[in-house]
Amino acid sequence: MVRKIIKIDESKCNGCGLCAAACHEGAIGMVNGKAKLLREDYCDGLGDCLPACPTGAITFEEREAPAYDHAAVLAAKAAQQTAGAPLPCGCPGSASRVIRREERPAASGEIPSELRQFPVQLKLVPVRAPYFDGADLLIAADCTAFAYGAFHRDFIRGRVVLVGCPKLDEGDYTEKLAAILAANEIRSVTVVRMEVPCCGGIQRAAEAAVAASGRKIPLKVSVIGIDGQLRS
């Protein structure tokens, strides 16, 4: 039958997962960091997912598609409740959470973690999360934490962390970062990158996102050498 159904433009999708969370029927899921229409017969064509998308990646189209199967949707929901429902995004690691750590003296030789939120990967982190408001944001290339021994003490402490690899991760971070800056009251942005040229992508994305936000958000860049030394 020909009916109205959603269409997802993967080139516009920033992987935030908000549409998957907004789809009460479970028709949308996240695959390789992009939203996908997993079950056409689960899509009712009402578009609860459209306003949830911050990038306009979801639209309607009329085409040949299976009829909406309300009974199948109810059965799937019942099965999920019985088995322990997975997250709509399909990845438990993308559930936004705050990590509360008890302030206590560190044991001899212990190096305490300064991480206060999860997830940290730029592709998984939501655009809106309670820990973003009033936050000092750290945007780090993923190699930096391995190269620089005092990374937790010098960079993570007191900041909300976003991590990515501009060379290996698919797509550009600018759009996702701009959406985060637009949706939250970010106080400052610190970028930590490696000295290698390919790592400049994460710095350029952060600078472009701050410029696009239209706000005067202080931005600082620190560069780590491959020998683990702080260059700047």
Rosetta silent file (secondary structure, phi, psi, omega in degrees, C-alpha in Angstrom):
SEQUENCE: MVRKIIKIDESKCNGCGLCAAACHEGAIGMVNGKAKLLREDYCDGLGDCLPACPTGAITFEEREAPAYDHAAVLAAKAAQQTAGAPLPCGCPGSASRVIRREERPAASGEIPSELRQFPVQLKLVPVRAPYFDGADLLIAADCTAFAYGAFHRDFIRGRVVLVGCPKLDEGDYTEKLAAILAANEIRSVTVVRMEVPCCGGIQRAAEAAVAASGRKIPLKVSVIGIDGQLRS
SCORE:     score description
SCORE:     0.000 S_00000001
   1 L     0.000  152.491  175.882    0.000    0.000    0.000 S_00000001
   2 E   -94.779  124.406 -179.668    1.042    3.626   -0.534 S_00000001
   3 E  -150.954  171.500  178.752    1.064    5.592    2.695 S_00000001
   4 E   -80.794  132.920 -177.248    2.837    8.354    4.587 S_00000001
   5 E  -150.544  158.279 -177.278    6.024    7.206    6.336 S_00000001
   6 E   -77.237  155.430  174.851    9.161    8.873    7.666 S_00000001
   7 E  -129.603  132.173 -177.682   12.351    9.319    5.661 S_00000001
   8 E  -111.453  122.500  176.190   15.752    9.747    7.342 S_00000001
   9 L   -90.881  101.658 -175.717   18.549   11.674    5.623 S_00000001
  10 L   -63.016  -26.428  179.717   21.664   10.045    7.051 S_00000001
  11 L   -67.020  -23.286  178.461   23.874   12.862    5.739 S_00000001
  12 L   -96.228  -15.540 -175.548   22.100   15.238    8.157 S_00000001
  13 L   -70.413  128.515  178.821   21.906   12.811   11.097 S_00000001
  14 L  -100.479    4.920  175.298   24.312   13.697   13.922 S_00000001
  15 L    76.600   19.626 -176.441   23.729   10.478   15.849 S_00000001
  16 L   -70.868  -25.787  178.691   22.139   12.092   18.916 S_00000001
  17 L    81.621    4.291 -177.785   19.492    9.344   19.249 S_00000001
  18 H   -66.343  -34.557  179.727   16.681   11.741   20.191 S_00000001
  19 H   -67.432  -38.402  178.443   14.428   10.476   17.399 S_00000001
  20 H   -63.912  -38.387  178.127   14.840    6.876   18.569 S_00000001
  21 H   -69.454  -32.582 -177.982   13.864    7.912   22.081 S_00000001
  22 H   -79.292  -18.872 -178.278   10.844    9.856   20.757 S_00000001
  23 L   -81.624   99.965 -176.110    9.580    6.923   18.657 S_00000001
  24 L   -69.709  -17.565 -177.824    7.178    5.169   21.037 S_00000001
  25 L   -88.848  -10.683 -179.332    6.618    2.365   18.546 S_00000001
  26 L    76.029   23.753 -179.155   10.293    1.368   18.368 S_00000001
  27 L   -76.991  -25.380 -175.755   10.479    1.833   14.605 S_00000001
  28 E  -106.402  140.332  174.039   13.742    3.812   14.763 S_00000001
  29 E  -141.336  170.363  179.493   17.082    2.567   16.042 S_00000001
  30 E  -102.991  126.110  179.630   20.708    3.641   15.894 S_00000001
  31 E  -128.882  119.097 -179.173   23.013    1.719   13.549 S_00000001
  32 L    52.705   40.898  175.900   26.691    2.666   13.248 S_00000001
  33 L    78.341    9.670  179.802   25.971    6.048   14.810 S_00000001
  34 E  -128.762  146.330  177.222   23.094    6.919   12.451 S_00000001
  35 E   -71.226  137.775  179.641   19.318    6.795   12.867 S_00000001
  36 E  -134.076  143.451  170.524   17.633    4.046   10.817 S_00000001
  37 E   -82.251  102.443 -172.966   14.014    3.116   10.175 S_00000001
  38 L   -82.311  -35.069 -178.059   14.286   -0.486   11.350 S_00000001
  39 L  -133.794  107.121  178.894   10.655   -1.571   10.978 S_00000001
  40 H   -63.771  -33.478 -178.546    8.426    0.108    8.409 S_00000001
  41 H   -75.849   -7.469  174.396    5.385   -1.695    9.843 S_00000001
  42 H   -92.929  -11.859 -178.377    6.122   -0.093   13.254 S_00000001
  43 L   -85.225  117.209 -177.892    6.014    3.456   11.844 S_00000001
  44 L   -85.606   -5.047  177.500    2.540    4.946   12.319 S_00000001
  45 L    76.106   11.120 -179.061    3.316    7.971   10.131 S_00000001
  46 L   -88.706  -21.548  170.299    2.371   10.476   12.850 S_00000001
  47 L    79.540   34.278  174.435    5.891   11.854   13.162 S_00000001
  48 L   -59.899  -23.403 -177.887    6.556   12.153   16.910 S_00000001
  49 L   -77.208  -22.829 -173.901   10.214   11.842   15.927 S_00000001
  50 L   -60.254  -51.575 -178.760   10.245   14.929   13.672 S_00000001
  51 L   -69.504  -17.315  179.632   10.343   17.682   16.325 S_00000001
  52 L   -75.649  -21.619 -174.768   12.903   15.695   18.337 S_00000001
  53 L   -80.369  119.395 -177.490   15.479   15.880   15.516 S_00000001
  54 L   -79.404  -10.363 -174.953   17.792   18.900   15.973 S_00000001
  55 L  -112.651    0.316 -179.129   19.201   18.735   12.422 S_00000001
  56 L    69.962   29.462 -177.528   16.063   18.305   10.305 S_00000001
  57 L   -79.151  -12.407 -175.079   17.182   14.877    9.122 S_00000001
  58 E  -112.543  129.741  177.148   13.652   13.406    9.317 S_00000001
  59 E  -136.630  175.138  173.675   10.840   14.210    6.881 S_00000001
  60 E   -97.016  150.961  167.787    7.680   12.543    5.589 S_00000001
  61 E  -144.476  157.279  174.499    7.308   10.827    2.253 S_00000001
  62 E  -108.683  122.390 -177.764    4.514    8.897    0.576 S_00000001
  63 E  -159.122  174.700  175.925    5.590    5.573   -0.880 S_00000001
  64 E   -67.790  125.684 -179.424    4.870    1.876   -0.997 S_00000001
  65 L  -158.118  154.410  176.348    5.250    0.476    2.523 S_00000001
  66 L   -61.508  151.237  177.049    3.717   -2.209    4.752 S_00000001
  67 L   -65.007  150.012  175.701    0.655   -1.115    6.740 S_00000001
  68 L   -62.765  128.409 -175.550    1.218    0.035   10.301 S_00000001
  69 L  -109.245   88.019 -176.325    0.916   -3.044   12.535 S_00000001
  70 H   -62.845  -37.883 -179.725   -0.345   -1.837   15.908 S_00000001
  71 H   -63.524  -39.973  178.857   -0.704   -5.367   17.257 S_00000001
  72 H   -66.516  -37.069  177.849    2.939   -6.145   16.449 S_00000001
  73 H   -63.221  -46.314  179.640    4.065   -2.944   18.190 S_00000001
  74 H   -63.249  -39.796  179.615    2.132   -3.861   21.350 S_00000001
  75 H   -65.022  -40.300  179.111    3.525   -7.391   21.273 S_00000001
  76 H   -65.748  -39.711  178.223    7.088   -6.078   20.914 S_00000001
  77 H   -64.630  -41.637  179.021    6.593   -3.695   23.843 S_00000001
  78 H   -63.220  -40.413  179.258    5.244   -6.500   26.001 S_00000001
  79 H   -65.591  -38.183  178.727    8.219   -8.693   25.099 S_00000001
  80 H   -65.672  -41.289  179.541   10.644   -5.910   25.981 S_00000001
  81 H   -64.721  -34.520  179.350    9.029   -5.374   29.367 S_00000001
  82 H   -71.274  -40.635 -174.649    9.302   -9.057   30.106 S_00000001
  83 H   -89.975  -11.287 -172.601   12.921   -9.333   29.032 S_00000001
  84 L    96.179   98.746 -168.912   14.075   -5.931   30.276 S_00000001
  85 L   -64.179  130.363  173.215   13.584   -3.309   27.609 S_00000001
  86 L   -75.208  161.940  177.398   16.679   -2.186   25.714 S_00000001
  87 L   -67.981  148.951  179.356   17.189    1.487   25.010 S_00000001
  88 L   -57.195  -30.277 -178.314   15.641    2.787   21.757 S_00000001
  89 L   -75.638  -11.176  177.559   19.102    3.678   20.514 S_00000001
  90 L    82.841    2.232 -177.465   20.116    0.037   20.828 S_00000001
  91 L  -134.725  109.551  179.026   23.186    0.798   22.945 S_00000001
  92 H   -57.956  -26.836 -178.694   23.073    0.808   26.780 S_00000001
  93 H   -69.978  -10.694 -179.703   26.308    2.801   26.755 S_00000001
  94 H   -94.878    2.222  177.103   24.535    5.832   25.292 S_00000001
  95 L   -69.367  124.285 -177.770   22.240    6.299   28.288 S_00000001
  96 L   -70.653  130.535  179.533   23.012    9.698   29.783 S_00000001
  97 E  -150.618  152.478  176.274   24.082    9.489   33.404 S_00000001
  98 E  -101.291  135.797  178.321   25.846   11.486   36.095 S_00000001
  99 L  -101.768  115.056  179.708   28.639    9.820   38.068 S_00000001
 100 L   -98.811  122.456 -177.917   28.651   10.899   41.694 S_00000001
 101 L  -113.243  134.110  178.768   31.929   10.292   43.458 S_00000001
 102 L   -72.319  128.076  177.571   32.387   10.418   47.199 S_00000001
 103 L   -75.569  112.739 -178.630   34.961   12.982   48.211 S_00000001
 104 L  -150.496  154.793  177.570   37.480   11.037   50.255 S_00000001
 105 L   -61.665  135.808  178.780   41.241   10.919   50.678 S_00000001
 106 L   -70.639  140.725  175.471   42.826    8.726   48.024 S_00000001
 107 L   -65.156  159.888 -178.484   44.453    5.548   49.235 S_00000001
 108 L   -55.802  123.363  178.909   48.216    5.337   48.967 S_00000001
 109 L    83.877   -8.323 -178.906   49.159    5.080   45.298 S_00000001
 110 L   -79.817  136.156  174.452   45.553    5.471   44.102 S_00000001
 111 L  -111.739  104.450 -174.220   44.865    7.903   41.265 S_00000001
 112 L   -70.292  148.284  174.650   41.164    8.804   41.474 S_00000001
 113 L   -76.237  141.539  177.297   39.030    9.241   38.365 S_00000001
 114 L  -103.374    2.770 -177.461   37.744   12.753   37.731 S_00000001
 115 L   -70.610  131.256 -176.140   35.061   11.662   35.264 S_00000001
 116 L  -121.283    5.065  179.709   31.617   12.850   36.353 S_00000001
 117 E  -153.506  160.837  176.683   29.388   11.868   33.414 S_00000001
 118 E  -151.392  143.618    3.737   28.815    9.168   30.808 S_00000001
 119 L   -78.460  174.295  177.459   28.869    8.659   27.843 S_00000001
 120 L  -118.406  -18.508 -177.629   31.862   10.667   26.668 S_00000001
 121 E   -69.867  131.238 -175.120   32.078    9.644   22.984 S_00000001
 122 L   -57.880  -31.656 -179.857   30.891   12.472   20.745 S_00000001
 123 L   -74.380  -23.402 -175.952   28.775   10.139   18.619 S_00000001
 124 L   -98.547  -29.306 -173.347   26.930    8.770   21.659 S_00000001
 125 L   -65.320  138.319  178.053   26.474   11.791   23.894 S_00000001
 126 L   -73.404  159.908  177.374   22.987   13.399   23.698 S_00000001
 127 L   -69.933  -37.792  178.523   22.549   17.003   22.638 S_00000001
 128 L  -114.242  129.945  174.760   20.666   17.756   25.847 S_00000001
 129 L  -154.600  146.819 -175.570   21.732   16.393   29.219 S_00000001
 130 H   -60.044  -28.705 -177.929   21.446   17.891   32.725 S_00000001
 131 H   -75.569   -8.816  179.694   25.215   17.937   33.213 S_00000001
 132 H   -77.571  -33.646 -173.310   25.691   20.322   30.261 S_00000001
 133 L   -66.536  123.627 -179.156   23.998   23.372   31.791 S_00000001
 134 L    74.979   16.134 -173.234   26.582   25.712   33.301 S_00000001
 135 L   -89.046  151.325  164.192   29.365   23.293   32.331 S_00000001
 136 E   -93.354  120.541 -170.332   32.944   23.860   31.343 S_00000001
 137 E   -97.917  131.125  173.923   33.267   21.608   28.302 S_00000001
 138 E  -108.383  120.764  177.058   36.328   19.519   27.459 S_00000001
 139 E  -112.256  111.499 -171.027   36.562   18.317   23.851 S_00000001
 140 E  -123.265  136.362  168.105   39.447   15.862   23.585 S_00000001
 141 E   -67.571  138.126 -167.741   40.979   13.788   20.823 S_00000001
 142 L   -64.784  -24.511  179.226   40.899   10.244   22.148 S_00000001
 143 L   -71.240  -21.261 -173.249   44.667    9.665   21.980 S_00000001
 144 H   -62.728  -37.836 -177.871   45.371   12.539   24.371 S_00000001
 145 H   -67.116  -26.888  178.294   44.239   10.674   27.483 S_00000001
 146 H   -83.370  -31.548 -176.285   46.687    7.855   26.696 S_00000001
 147 H   -80.413  -35.789 -172.797   49.591   10.138   25.831 S_00000001
 148 L  -105.106  114.022 -171.047   49.355   12.574   28.755 S_00000001
 149 L   -62.228  -34.530 -176.062   49.762   10.945   32.151 S_00000001
 150 L   -99.632   33.979 -174.099   48.027   13.601   34.252 S_00000001
 151 H   -60.222  -45.397  179.798   45.025   13.910   31.935 S_00000001
 152 H   -61.400  -48.230 -176.222   42.394   13.413   34.666 S_00000001
 153 H   -65.844  -43.823 -171.317   44.040   15.861   37.050 S_00000001
 154 H   -89.674  -23.504 -174.369   44.874   18.579   34.538 S_00000001
 155 H  -123.569  -43.599 -175.629   41.984   18.377   32.068 S_00000001
 156 H   -74.676  -36.178 -174.858   38.992   16.278   33.174 S_00000001
 157 L   -52.612  122.291  177.046   38.676   17.683   36.701 S_00000001
 158 L    78.972    7.201 -177.695   35.680   20.020   36.867 S_00000001
 159 L  -124.827  155.746  170.033   34.734   19.570   33.220 S_00000001
 160 E   -89.794  133.048 -167.564   32.176   17.667   31.154 S_00000001
 161 E  -106.850  133.187  170.768   34.068   15.449   28.720 S_00000001
 162 E  -126.854  131.242 -173.736   33.504   14.751   25.013 S_00000001
 163 E  -126.667  141.060  175.945   35.950   12.479   23.192 S_00000001
 164 E  -164.007  170.416  175.956   36.421   11.656   19.520 S_00000001
 165 L  -121.307  110.760 -176.326   38.887   10.948   16.732 S_00000001
 166 L   -67.226  -17.191 -179.735   38.592   13.398   13.813 S_00000001
 167 L   -88.561  -40.704 -171.813   40.434   11.014   11.494 S_00000001
 168 L   -97.702  -28.896  179.434   38.646    7.725   12.202 S_00000001
 169 L   -72.504  142.466 -179.650   35.128    8.761   13.261 S_00000001
 170 L   -74.243  133.869  174.501   32.660    9.133   10.413 S_00000001
 171 L    87.606  178.393 -179.088   31.522   12.664    9.628 S_00000001
 172 L  -103.883  142.569 -178.563   32.334   16.092   11.007 S_00000001
 173 L   -80.361  -12.857 -169.998   31.770   17.046   14.654 S_00000001
 174 H   -55.485  -47.065 -176.053   30.855   20.664   13.946 S_00000001
 175 H   -63.810  -43.439  179.995   27.107   20.122   13.622 S_00000001
 176 H   -65.572  -44.493  179.906   26.831   18.007   16.783 S_00000001
 177 H   -65.403  -40.317  178.156   28.956   20.411   18.821 S_00000001
 178 H   -62.126  -38.965  178.008   27.013   23.419   17.527 S_00000001
 179 H   -64.871  -39.351  178.275   23.760   21.719   18.569 S_00000001
 180 H   -65.242  -44.107  179.948   25.139   21.110   22.067 S_00000001
 181 H   -66.532  -34.217 -179.358   26.274   24.727   22.413 S_00000001
 182 H   -73.060  -31.520 -172.712   22.923   26.008   21.131 S_00000001
 183 H   -92.952   -8.954 -174.221   20.854   23.821   23.465 S_00000001
 184 L  -136.993  157.650  176.619   22.827   24.336   26.687 S_00000001
 185 L   -89.420   87.848  179.373   24.459   27.106   28.709 S_00000001
 186 L   -88.748  129.981 -176.784   28.118   26.176   28.237 S_00000001
 187 L   -83.430  -38.707 -178.619   30.521   28.410   30.172 S_00000001
 188 E  -156.179  160.065  177.927   33.775   27.554   28.420 S_00000001
 189 E  -126.986  127.665  172.936   35.301   25.135   25.910 S_00000001
 190 E  -116.862  127.777  177.628   38.714   23.507   26.246 S_00000001
 191 E  -108.471  129.297  174.048   40.089   21.503   23.317 S_00000001
 192 E  -119.882  121.633 -176.369   42.892   18.989   23.872 S_00000001
 193 E  -133.055  163.630  173.390   44.429   17.534   20.726 S_00000001
 194 E   -82.207  164.365 -177.471   47.549   15.699   19.650 S_00000001
 195 L   -76.565  -12.382 -177.695   50.283   17.516   17.738 S_00000001
 196 L   -69.113  145.733 -173.880   49.750   15.421   14.586 S_00000001
 197 H   -57.781  -38.369 -176.452   48.073   17.305   11.693 S_00000001
 198 H   -64.418  -17.625 -179.773   45.042   14.996   11.380 S_00000001
 199 H   -78.543   -9.535  179.546   44.075   15.920   14.928 S_00000001
 200 H   -64.741  -18.548 -179.440   43.418   19.492   13.837 S_00000001
 201 H   -60.393  -36.546 -177.993   39.928   18.467   12.748 S_00000001
 202 H   -72.279  -32.745  176.080   38.650   18.377   16.308 S_00000001
 203 H   -68.942  -45.732 -179.748   40.015   21.866   16.963 S_00000001
 204 H   -62.951  -37.927  179.112   38.484   23.289   13.774 S_00000001
 205 H   -64.186  -43.079  179.703   35.125   21.690   14.595 S_00000001
 206 H   -65.410  -42.827  179.632   35.104   23.222   18.069 S_00000001
 207 H   -64.085  -42.028  179.086   36.091   26.651   16.781 S_00000001
 208 H   -66.341  -37.788  179.903   33.411   26.543   14.074 S_00000001
 209 H   -66.523  -41.656  177.446   30.776   25.396   16.585 S_00000001
 210 H   -63.479  -42.954  178.722   31.592   28.241   18.980 S_00000001
 211 H   -62.557  -40.845 -178.941   31.431   30.742   16.115 S_00000001
 212 H   -69.035  -24.838 -177.877   28.083   29.309   14.957 S_00000001
 213 H   -68.447  -23.237 -178.170   26.646   29.559   18.477 S_00000001
 214 L    73.085    8.126 -179.623   26.755   33.359   18.338 S_00000001
 215 L  -107.279  155.925  175.973   27.861   33.395   21.983 S_00000001
 216 L   -89.193   78.249 -179.382   31.063   34.665   23.535 S_00000001
 217 L   -98.706  118.926  178.725   32.219   31.300   24.859 S_00000001
 218 L   -59.778  135.716  179.934   35.884   31.269   25.895 S_00000001
 219 E  -129.507  128.674  178.426   37.835   28.623   23.973 S_00000001
 220 E  -124.373  140.693  179.204   41.294   27.323   24.864 S_00000001
 221 E  -118.168  129.074  173.452   43.368   24.790   22.907 S_00000001
 222 E  -117.434  140.772 -176.822   46.058   22.560   24.438 S_00000001
 223 E  -117.825  129.987  178.852   48.341   20.391   22.319 S_00000001
 224 E  -106.117  132.606  176.739   49.928   17.133   23.502 S_00000001
 225 L   -77.602  159.771  179.105   53.081   15.798   21.859 S_00000001
 226 L   -67.694  -13.482  174.588   53.366   12.150   20.873 S_00000001
 227 L   -87.936    3.722  178.109   56.014   11.910   23.608 S_00000001
 228 L    86.271    6.689 -179.697   53.354   12.822   26.167 S_00000001
 229 L   -92.725  145.769  177.977   54.589   16.339   26.792 S_00000001
 230 E   -79.423  115.296 -178.271   52.283   19.346   26.929 S_00000001
 231 L   -82.339  -39.958 -178.410   53.246   21.583   24.017 S_00000001
 232 L  -159.346    0.000    0.000   50.828   24.430   24.693 S_00000001
